[in-house]
């Protein structure tokens, strides 16, 4: 299997909403974003599939070394072998990849976030930087597009956090800030048990509605930052925004039933949203 085949299989097999947006890109941009996304998945899975924290820590350290080796001209992993020939063209830098590894290190070491500023820093590492790289790959003429992409990345991550409350709780993690749990009088043990009826209390619903409102506001902030001159080039990011926002609305319509299930959109619906965005560019 070639490096290009490996990253394509990795991206397609993830089931991510991102994959459907990638389909509309020209071949060079699609190759770059697919390889970059595969890198993010490889590193993220180190923590998500963790059995032994010490082993996971060593794997993340290996990835740090692999990033340095790759940019020095000696990649050994299929993902970095696929990515390196495209890195310079699309302004992908070692700092971008190291930030993503650092975000996964936070996942490894931390299961709670005291307040929203702390969560925002985490979102910057695992999503804002991803947005910046994606914006560079899609094409941009303005530095403001980088601000748009960072903000959109944060909105996507906030949506992920809402969707994955139950999945994260099963791993002993709560990404909803502690200060906001206290504000809405939701106890950590209620989330970690993932049980009804009190798991879906009015308090929990109010907390989740607050999270959704903030995510919607972040989408609005991002879209307001996107320069008109770069809108056509950034259509793939807009596809992601529309798919994830449709997911968020689905979760809202279902009453935030996120403790015992993981809400998702069908592949056909994702493809339809991506195609509609491709035509309308909004």
Steps between C-alpha positions, in 0.01 A plus 500: 500500500641838401498797742229665286285186517557474874381853578204464264392182678554667838284799409223304330486243779462758775138575411568867568286777360821659374549227243187599307623858470840384373338332199434836335862621506740497202746204515804681652296666775309177562826307533639756747193521723457121495860446612469770766171360626655153517781644714241651739318166521818302567603728785150531644455123504806466722288645782154376396619139482722532808529198730816603683570875546875445509490321164285779355748760628786317330303484174437875510869556561572280198271717290687811611820342378334387178384857427855630545645219290241552227577869462869413501436284194473154659132408560445136597122478549266475198311808621805726512631345179174603330495844661858621459505541120205740538598684819697788351246567224216530750694678778481213748764554770646284779334727759158407363558128545668543838198700623270211410721256689501741796120505494493122519746519789243717679242225438738249650573699815175685564139380538345829621520868403453758772340771286435602141836678449674171585274314259563764233875440516438129447267577207774719350744210501274226369271703272611860448838395364327239284284780361807709416664213311177424317459865398852500358427184303167625366660831396481850641600853412443665838639453850147553629413165347733343756296663779184368338647150480614502864156609612325245282728229637394597851132484401547152354677385816227642723250300295711187542506554877120526511453190283754292692399568862399136549796350313742720693333413831549133426874575485482697825529838326280809525579787265217723623674758723477436875392861562203447267402171661489689828303787345225262386528275807590194295716250688791326330385160629164550327675534166746218564223253586318586175168382645135604491284651636709754688777491241266692269382747760379851425834615640689290248282620212556863601876438512498344155282776356760748625775300326300492175431874507871569541583266211245674275644838597848374411381385156347845445823667612705286262279561198504875564881492485527325162602753233281496192811469283583162656146360526522291182838354597376417850191309383630179655512666842148629445391144421644387832325786678164415344531127570600554861238767556234265364627241749477754782141582404420129493631464855295803609185366335549169682515671840876452554477123544878470491576296811389158371542548124709674237291698253619492139384595152465241226772493232240599239396805701862606547563465129187698418601785735850503350364505145254779579778706657723437199233646273398792721841574659333589829 
